[in-house]
């Protein structure tokens, strides 16, 4: 019985040696030139934390934790889901079906981030109940609706009103430093439209909720498998400014 562990270790070592030998026979050669010019290797992944959903940031405990995380890591951005979830109260419609907007919680959410020296990486999601074409609830316990809008013009106006409000409140120079992501992983179960594909094709087919009033469809992420849109290049701040101050 005592020999069994030794035999197992021996077999594992033998297999490892064979694997290394086989890999060496493939002809793959890695050459490192220590005299080659060096360049910066920015750690982009250290700049941002992911953090649940928007409404959680209103909790005092969350803000205390954020302050401590900022002190320790000097994180620059925070990203979270569901700024358009009904619990945030951004979108509603009156009896005539006309959109009404309330940005009170939005202001408190982003004010809290900025007060702690952190900027938002805004994910434009999910679909407000009164704007949804149907009820398609994602598996998260707070049940975000991931259906396409029933009226694309109203979705356009929601994005326009939202972005214009941000510029009016925080200023064009501040918002220019924020990042915007249109939706979240539309090739997975976070998007109830068809087809579930990457952002480029969905955007072209108007199946993807990236319209041009304020936030324009931008470049695809370096991880198209997750189907998210990047960021600063997607945000036409000059256009928002013209719309706002005409």
C-alpha positions in Angstrom: 0.0 0.0 0.0 2.9 2.4 0.8 4.2 2.0 -2.8 1.0 3.3 -4.4 1.7 7.0 -3.8 5.2 6.6 -5.1 4.0 4.8 -8.2 1.4 7.5 -8.9 4.0 10.3 -8.5 6.4 8.4 -10.9 3.6 7.9 -13.5 2.7 11.6 -13.3 6.3 12.7 -13.7 6.8 10.4 -16.6 3.7 11.7 -18.4 4.9 15.3 -17.7 8.3 14.5 -19.3 6.6 12.9 -22.3 4.3 15.9 -22.7 7.3 18.3 -22.6 9.2 16.2 -25.1 6.2 16.1 -27.4 5.8 19.9 -27.2 9.4 20.4 -28.0 9.1 18.3 -31.2 6.4 20.6 -32.7 9.0 23.0 -33.8 7.6 26.0 -31.9 10.5 28.3 -31.0 10.2 31.4 -28.8 12.9 33.9 -29.3 13.4 36.8 -26.8 15.5 39.7 -28.0 16.7 41.5 -24.9 18.1 44.3 -27.0 14.8 45.1 -28.7 13.2 48.5 -27.8 11.0 48.4 -24.8 7.5 49.8 -24.5 5.0 50.4 -21.8 2.8 47.6 -20.6 -0.2 49.4 -19.1 -2.2 47.3 -16.6 -5.7 48.2 -17.9 -7.2 45.5 -15.7 -6.1 47.4 -12.6 -8.1 50.5 -13.5 -11.6 49.3 -13.0 -13.7 47.1 -10.7 -17.0 45.4 -11.5 -19.6 45.9 -8.8 -23.1 44.3 -8.9 -25.9 46.6 -9.9 -26.5 50.4 -9.8 -28.9 50.7 -6.9 -26.4 49.0 -4.5 -24.1 52.1 -4.7 -26.7 54.1 -2.7 -25.9 52.1 0.4 -23.7 53.7 3.0 -21.8 50.5 3.5 -21.1 50.3 -0.2 -19.7 53.8 -0.2 -17.6 53.2 2.8 -16.2 50.1 1.2 -15.6 52.0 -2.1 -13.6 54.7 -0.2 -11.4 52.0 1.4 -10.9 50.2 -1.9 -9.9 53.5 -3.5 -7.4 54.2 -0.8 -5.8 50.8 -1.1 -5.8 50.3 -4.9 -6.4 53.8 -6.4 -9.0 52.2 -8.7 -10.2 54.8 -11.3 -13.5 53.3 -12.6 -16.4 51.2 -11.3 -18.8 49.3 -13.7 -22.1 47.9 -12.7 -25.3 46.6 -14.3 -28.9 48.0 -14.5 -28.8 51.8 -14.5 -32.2 51.5 -16.4 -33.7 48.9 -14.1 -37.1 50.0 -12.8 -35.8 50.1 -9.2 -33.6 53.1 -10.3 -36.8 54.8 -11.6 -35.3 56.4 -14.7 -38.1 55.6 -17.2 -41.9 55.8 -17.0 -44.8 56.6 -19.3 -47.9 58.7 -18.6 -51.5 57.7 -19.4 -51.0 58.8 -23.0 -47.9 56.6 -23.4 -45.5 59.5 -23.5 -42.1 58.9 -21.8 -41.3 60.6 -18.5 -37.8 60.6 -17.0 -36.6 60.8 -13.4 -32.8 61.1 -12.9 -32.9 61.6 -9.1 -31.3 58.2 -8.2 -29.0 58.4 -11.2 -27.6 61.7 -9.8 -27.1 60.2 -6.3 -25.4 57.1 -7.8 -22.9 59.0 -9.8 -22.4 61.7 -7.2 -21.4 59.0 -4.8 -18.8 57.6 -7.1 -17.3 61.0 -7.9 -17.2 62.0 -4.2 -14.9 59.0 -3.6 -12.7 59.9 -6.5 -14.0 57.2 -8.8 -15.6 57.6 -12.2 -18.4 55.5 -13.7 -17.9 53.0 -16.6 -21.5 53.1 -17.6 -23.3 50.0 -18.9 -26.5 51.0 -20.7 -28.8 48.4 -19.4 -31.4 46.8 -18.9 -34.8 47.4 -20.5 -37.4 49.3 -18.5 -40.6 47.4 -18.1 -42.8 49.9 -19.9 -40.4 50.1 -22.8 -39.8 46.4 -23.2 -41.4 44.5 -26.2 -42.0 41.5 -23.9 -41.0 40.1 -20.5 -37.7 38.2 -20.9 -36.2 38.0 -17.4 -32.5 37.1 -17.0 -31.6 34.6 -14.3 -30.1 37.2 -11.9 -32.2 37.3 -8.7 -33.3 40.9 -9.3 -34.7 39.7 -12.7 -33.5 42.3 -15.2 -35.6 42.5 -18.4 -33.4 41.7 -21.4 -36.0 42.1 -24.1 -35.5 44.5 -27.0 -37.5 47.8 -26.8 -41.0 47.7 -28.2 -40.4 51.2 -29.7 -36.9 52.0 -31.0 -37.6 55.7 -31.2 -38.4 55.7 -27.5 -35.2 53.8 -26.8 -33.4 56.5 -28.8 -35.0 59.2 -26.8 -34.1 57.5 -23.5 -30.4 57.4 -24.4 -30.5 61.0 -25.6 -32.2 62.3 -22.5 -29.9 60.2 -20.3 -26.6 61.4 -21.9 -27.7 65.0 -22.2 -28.7 65.0 -18.5 -25.2 63.7 -17.6 -23.5 66.5 -19.6 -25.8 69.1 -18.1 -25.1 68.0 -14.6 -21.4 67.1 -14.7 -20.1 69.1 -17.6 -18.7 68.1 -20.9 -15.1 67.9 -19.7 -15.9 65.5 -16.9 -18.2 63.2 -18.9 -15.6 63.1 -21.6 -13.5 61.0 -19.2 -16.2 58.4 -18.6 -16.6 55.2 -20.5 -19.9 53.8 -22.0 -20.8 50.3 -22.8 -23.9 49.5 -24.8 -25.7 46.6 -23.1 -24.0 43.6 -21.6 -23.0 40.4 -23.3 -25.7 40.3 -26.0 -24.5 36.9 -27.3 -25.5 35.3 -24.0 -28.7 35.3 -22.0 -28.5 39.0 -21.3 -30.1 39.8 -24.7 -33.5 38.4 -25.6 -33.5 39.6 -29.2 -32.6 37.5 -32.2 -30.0 36.7 -33.1 -27.8 36.5 -30.1 -24.6 37.7 -31.7 -21.7 40.0 -31.2 -22.4 43.8 -31.1 -21.3 44.5 -34.7 -23.9 42.4 -36.4 -26.6 43.1 -33.9 -26.1 46.8 -34.3 -26.2 46.5 -38.1 -29.5 44.6 -37.9 -31.0 47.1 -35.5 -31.5 44.2 -33.1 -28.9 45.6 -30.8 -29.8 48.6 -28.7 -27.1 51.0 -29.8 -28.6 54.1 -31.4 -27.2 57.5 -32.2 -28.8 60.0 -30.0 -26.0 60.8 -27.6 -24.3 57.5 -27.5 -23.2 56.0 -30.8 -22.3 52.4 -31.5 -18.6 52.3 -31.1 -15.8 49.9 -31.6 -16.1 46.3 -30.5 -14.3 45.2 -27.4 -11.0 43.3 -27.5 -13.1 40.4 -26.1 -15.8 40.0 -28.8 -16.8 36.7 -27.2 -18.5 38.7 -24.5 -20.2 41.0 -27.0 -19.6 44.3 -25.3 -18.9 47.7 -26.9 -16.1 49.9 -25.9 -16.1 53.0 -24.5 -14.8 56.4 -25.1 -14.8 56.2 -28.9 -18.6 55.3 -28.7 -19.6 58.5 -27.1 -20.1 61.5 -29.4 -19.8 64.2 -26.8 -19.7 67.0 -29.3 -23.1 65.9 -30.7 -24.6 65.8 -27.3 -23.2 69.2 -26.6 -24.8 70.6 -29.7 -28.1 69.1 -28.9 -28.0 70.4 -25.4 -27.0 74.0 -26.0 -28.6 74.8 -29.4 
